[in-house]
């Protein structure tokens, strides 16, 4: 056998073995060729007739959830919230929707009722070869062999879920801090549940799914906090067998002690300053090899093996809504956990805190949703023109908000819950990690008069 054919044979054999290990089911009966994503969906629906309808009732599809925030019933989700990364989906759809479970969401005219727009393969690929083109509104990359992928579909995996959730915000580990490519095949030190040589949990092991509705919501886009996943669902209330530790569970979230650090292997972005974008600055790389500046995006900082920030959280959050007024002299919280020391439903919880500086309307006094991404020939997108004026006019038109013609930059902050990268129990926090002169908890900021171990009168209970 010639070298080229031998190499192809080896690669093919490895991919088939990978698909087998990943839980592929035999779909060899599928006839090809399949030349597009919608064609693949049509094939899937011949047997799985209800799948698309089920998908279209989930927030993975709508990117919107009806919920009550700050006492008001609103529709909010990824589609219409503001973040301090790439800011907003509106007017930037072809780029943002490369992580949508559909095909063709390129603007506000996307047909959410068309079953043919549902992407079955992105969640059920077991070959490791399926990927979406980064700027094609959710359509698969041209080099993907869709027939091969369709014949080797199966249950979701860490890799299929991670193809979007590990790379949010424009790169590996950028957003969450506790979700990144190190979870593809992690060791126990990275995550004791997903340990590839141990428990080997997939995402669906905890994010249980019924009729394609996946349990769990991100606090950023769904602040109301419905469909929570709790540790006690598997471990129970009195898991430690020691009254002191079990007593802590009334006040301290499991994650606080059992996730001592996040971004363990892959650095995560900790700040993003848009106000410096557009300048011809030579970008440097930090100690982790990460860029500290990009002309398109501005200035960044990164962190690795980060100790979380701790605050009270009762399961619900507040959030900045599109059009809300701001004070540019203060930090605008784009989302924030609710709860305090007097709230008996709240517990001390770990967060990644991300800070930003982003564009706002200096007359209307609200954040702007700029069009940053643009296709070929686009004359408005910031990444094409480096003109904030054009980007603001176009972006605000898509969001349905007035733009005064004057802009500035204001500080913002976001909270990201830390739920993954659970450490082995022998690496969990010990007493002195919190109850010492230089412990990691700021007692006064949490509302205590002092360390409750030193004076029981300070205790919440």
Secondary structure, DSSP 8 states (H G I E B T S, - for coil): --HHHHHHHHHHHHHHHHHHHTTB---TT--S---SHHHHHHHHHHH-TTHHHHHTTSHHHHS-EEEEETTEEEEESTTT---SSS--STT-HHHHGGGSSBS---STT--TT-GGGB-SHHHHB-SS---B-TTSTT-B-TT--HHHHHTTBBS--HHHHHHHHTSTTTSTTSS-SS-SGGGSS--TTT-TTT-TTTT---HHHHS-EETTEES---TTT-TT--S---THHHH-S--SS-HHHHHHTTTB-HHHHH---B-SSS-EEEEEEGGGTTS-----B-TTS-BSEETTTEEEEEESSB--EEEEE-S-EEE--TT----TTS-EESEEE---TT-TT-EEEEEEEEEEEEEEETTTTEE--------TT-SS-HHHH--HHHHHHHHHHHHT----S-EEEEEEEEEEE--S----GGGS--HHHHSSTT-S--TTTTT-SS-TTT-GGG---
